[in-house]
Amino acid sequence: MKNREFTEVTRITLVIHHGLSQEALELLKKIGIKSVMLESARTARIRIKTTLFDFLGFSDPIEDSPTDIIRIIVQPNDAEKTVAFLIDKLDLRIAGRGAVYAQNLKELSIREFPPVYIEDFNKVTLLHDLTLITGIQSQSGSGESISKVALRLGAGVPIVSLGKGTGIRDRLGLLRITISPEKELTYLIVPSFDANGLQNLLIEKGKLNRPGGGFMYQTPIRFGAVDPLVR
């Protein structure tokens, strides 16, 4: 049996409007990507006031749109052209269609990653000074409060998905009913220069600094393209 070893890889995360997901999956299959991870999510944006209820402040200014998160693993030297290919073919330069970013990882695995087969695509400008802020909130609805703060600050388009927590909850016996296993995950792509200040604000407004509130952390992004459509 072959021993598992740490392998340098790049994970590409594509955040795409639900209506474009099938097209994205077909493109990945076309260039030789055989394994993908697909996750349902939603993106939050500020709705421009259009009705009397909006102007009077009786309606929620945040509007969600169905989104899919597609994650793939490629060789590091294939990452840049793969990201550029997706931006070009999916028209991600148009605001509101989605975002894509790449992160360097070390994977403990025995699988091999064949090269991608990309021939023609238009070159695009990629952003390199980005950071991914990830918040995991334990209280229902807390992901929405973080989204509102991020949108009002103009920090970018929040991506929210759902998860399930384990850990210490499983060892509390009957007391575990006081801790919900459902979690809200909020992802925010921001400039690295602003990451620390924004994270401190999000922790405070989202009440993550209270017991049971959840936690938040940063991970570096190698390069990518963001969705600028906040409103």
N, C-alpha and C positions, 0 to 999 in steps of 0.2 A: 504494500500500500504506500502510495506516495505521501511524503511528509508535507504538511501544510506549512507555508512560509508567508511572511509579510511581503506584500507586493505593492509597489507604488502605482496608484491608479488615480484617475480623476472622475469624480461624480458630477454629472451634469443634471441640473434640476430645471425642468421646463414647467413654468406656471402658465397655463393656457386656458382661454375661455372654453367652456364645455362644448360649445358648438364646433370648435376647431380640433377637438381631441382626436377624432378618427383620422383626420388628415395628418396630424402629427405622428400618430402611430404608424400610418402607412409610409410616411417619409423615413422613419427610423428603420422600418423593415427593409426598405429599398436600399439603404446604405449598409445593411449587414448587421444591425442591432437585433439580437435574438432574445434578449432578456430585458424587460422593463418592469418597473414598479409603478403602479397606478393608484393614486389616492384622491378621493373626492374632497373638495374644499370649497371655499367661497372667498371672494374678494369684496372688500368694503370700500365704498366711495361716498363722497358727500353729494347729495342730490341738490341740484340747483332749484331754488324756490319756483314752483310752477302753479301752485294752487293757493286758495285763500287760507287753507289750514296750514300750509307751509309758512306763509307770511305771518300768521298769528302765532306760530310756534307750537301748534297742537299736534304736529306729526313729527315722526323721527326723521332727522335729516340724513341718516345713514341708510344707504341702499346697498343690498348685497347682490352679487351676480354669481351664478354657478361656475365653478372653476375646477379644473383637474390639475393635479401635480404629477408629472411624469419624471421619474428618476432613472438614469442609465449610468453604467460604468464603462469608461473607455480607457485606452492607453493615454498617458499624459501628452504624448506628441500628437495625438489625434483630437485633443480637446478643442483647440482654438478653431480649427476648420469645421468641426462639428457644430459648435455654437454659432459660428458665422453662417453656416448652411441653414440652420433652423431659423435664424433671424431673417435671412433672405427669403426662404421659401414660404415661411408662415407670415411674412409681412409684419414682424414684431416691431418694426420702426413706427407702425401706426399705433397711436395711443389707444389703449383699451383692449388690445388683443392678447397681451401677456408679457411675460418676462422670462429670462433664462440666465443662469449663472453656473459657473464651474468652481469646484472646490477640490483641492488635493487631499487624498486619503491614503492610508495604508490598510490594505485588506488582507485578513488572514484567510487564505483560500488556496485551493489547488487548481481552480479553474483558470483557463487561459482566455485572454481577450484578443480576438482577431482584429486586425486593422479595419477601419471603416472604409467604405468605397464611395468617395465623394469626388466627382469630376468637375462639375460646373456650378458655380455660385458666385454671386457678386460680393466683393469685399465690403466689410462693414467696420465701423469704428466701435471698439469694445471699451468699456469702462474697467479700469484696473484697481481703483482705490475704493473698494466697496467692502462692507461688513454685513453679515447676516445676524440680526438680533432675533433670538427665539425665546418666546415666553410660554410657559406651561402653567396654566391657572387651574386651581382646584375648585373654584366656586363658579357655578353656572352663571353665564352672562358676563363674566369678568373679561373674556376675550373681546367683547364688544366695547367695553369701557376703554380698553387699551387702544382699540382701533379708532375710537373717537378722538382720543388724545393725539395719536399719530397723524390723523387726517387734519385736525385743526392746526397742528404745528407745520403741516406741509412736509412731513417726513417721508412720504411715500405711500404706496398702496399696500395696506395690510392684507395678508393671506391667512385665513382662519380655517383650521380643520379640527376634527375631534379625535380623541384618543382614550385609552383606558389605563389607569394607573394601578400598580400593585405595590410591592414592597412592604413597609411596616403595617399597612392596612390589613394584610392577610394574617398578621400575628396578633391582632387585637381582639379576637373572639367576637362576642356580641357588640363590643364597642365599635367595630368596623362600620356599622350602619351610620355612624355619625360622620364618616368621611366618604364622600361620593367617589366611586371609581372612575367616573367620567371626567375627562380633562379637556380643556380647550387649548389648542396650540396656535399661537400667533407668530407669523413670520414677517419680518420687515427688513427690506434691503435698503441700507442707508450708506451715505459717504462715511468712510472710516474716521475722518476728522470729527464728525458729529456723533459718533457712536456712543461714547461714554456719557456725554451730556444727555442724549436722548434716552439712553437706558435708565439713567437715574430718574428722569421725569416719568417714564413709563412704570417703573417700579413703585414710585410714590403714588401716582394717580390710579394705578391698577391694584394698589394695596397688597403688593407682593411681599412687602416688608413686614407683614403681619403673620402670626402663626397660622399655618394651613393655607396661606394665600397662593403658594406656588413658587416658582423660581424662574429666573431669566438668565440667559448667557449669550455670549458672542462667539461667532466662528468666522474666520477670514474667508473671503471670496477671491479666487484667483483672477477672474474677469467675468464680465457679463453685460447684460442690457436690462434696464429697468422699465417698468410701465409708468409713464408720467401722468396718466389720466387720474388725478385725485378727485376731480369734480365731474 
